[in-house]
């Protein structure tokens, strides 16, 4: 391994999934200003939007999106840019 390319300031850090309040502790160099107490020990805190405990791929609970509603919304939004339809005269 090359020397001098890896950070030296690894420490235990608490990562908290904000969607389900799950907390796990691992070594990291992430900078943070907040702390969290876990089992009587205070750790630097990194807040996560999603983690292995809330991601649909890992949980098997996929969320179905309303694609029909999204398509209609898209069409309505960009309707003003479409060419006007011409009416056939009899």
VEXDRENMAR-27225 format. One record per residue (C-alpha): x, y, z; chain. Coordinates in steps of 0.05 Angstrom, whole numbers, padded with zeros to 5 digits, m for minus. Each point is the difference from the previous one (the first is absolute). Last residue first. Example, Ala and Ser with C-alpha at 12.3 -4.5 7.8 and 13.67 -1.06 7.14 Angstrom:
NUBA       px       py       pz   c
NUBA    00273   m00021    00143   A
NUBA   m00027   m00069    00013   A
// end
This chain:
NUBA       px       py       pz   c
NUBA   m01313    00423   m00889   A
NUBA    00059    00035    00034   A
NUBA    00051   m00042    00036   A
NUBA    00020    00029    00067   A
NUBA    00073    00014    00011   A
NUBA    00033   m00023    00064   A
NUBA    00045    00050    00032   A
NUBA    00073   m00022    00004   A
NUBA    00022   m00021    00069   A
NUBA    00036    00048    00047   A
NUBA   m00062    00018    00041   A
NUBA   m00014   m00074    00014   A
NUBA    00066   m00006    00038   A
NUBA   m00028    00001    00070   A
NUBA   m00063   m00037   m00018   A
NUBA    00038   m00056   m00033   A
NUBA    00048   m00007    00060   A
NUBA   m00058   m00001    00050   A
NUBA   m00035   m00053   m00042   A
NUBA    00063   m00042   m00001   A
NUBA    00009    00007    00075   A
NUBA   m00072   m00020    00014   A
NUBA    00008   m00062   m00043   A
NUBA    00066   m00017    00034   A
NUBA   m00030   m00001    00070   A
NUBA    00061   m00029    00032   A
NUBA    00003   m00068    00033   A
NUBA    00045   m00003    00061   A
NUBA    00041   m00063    00006   A
NUBA    00003   m00035    00066   A
NUBA    00055   m00052   m00008   A
NUBA    00039    00031    00058   A
NUBA    00067    00001   m00036   A
NUBA   m00024    00027   m00067   A
NUBA   m00052    00045    00033   A
NUBA    00053    00038    00040   A
NUBA   m00021    00009    00073   A
NUBA    00046   m00045    00041   A
NUBA    00058    00004   m00049   A
NUBA    00000    00075    00005   A
NUBA   m00040    00060   m00023   A
NUBA   m00001    00075    00016   A
NUBA    00062   m00006    00044   A
NUBA    00021    00043    00060   A
NUBA    00073   m00004    00023   A
NUBA    00010    00006    00075   A
NUBA    00066    00004    00039   A
NUBA   m00003   m00051    00057   A
NUBA   m00016    00007    00075   A
NUBA    00002   m00064    00041   A
NUBA   m00054   m00018    00050   A
NUBA   m00030   m00055   m00043   A
NUBA   m00005    00047   m00060   A
NUBA    00005    00076    00011   A
NUBA   m00004    00041   m00064   A
NUBA    00044    00057   m00022   A
NUBA   m00007    00057   m00051   A
NUBA    00055    00040   m00033   A
NUBA    00020   m00051   m00053   A
NUBA    00060   m00017   m00042   A
NUBA    00002   m00070   m00031   A
NUBA    00064   m00038    00013   A
NUBA   m00036   m00065    00015   A
NUBA   m00001   m00062    00044   A
NUBA   m00068   m00031    00012   A
NUBA   m00061    00008    00045   A
NUBA   m00071   m00014   m00020   A
NUBA   m00064    00038    00016   A
NUBA   m00070   m00014   m00027   A
NUBA   m00048    00059    00008   A
NUBA   m00046   m00024   m00057   A
NUBA    00004    00056   m00052   A
NUBA    00057    00038    00035   A
NUBA    00049   m00057   m00008   A
NUBA    00053    00016    00053   A
NUBA    00075   m00012   m00010   A
NUBA    00041    00000    00065   A
NUBA    00075    00011   m00009   A
NUBA    00059   m00038    00028   A
NUBA    00065    00032   m00021   A
NUBA    00046    00001   m00060   A
NUBA    00047    00060   m00001   A
NUBA    00060   m00029   m00038   A
NUBA   m00026    00011   m00070   A
NUBA    00028   m00045   m00055   A
NUBA    00051    00023   m00052   A
NUBA    00062    00003    00045   A
NUBA    00027   m00070   m00013   A
NUBA   m00018   m00040   m00061   A
NUBA   m00023   m00070    00014   A
// end
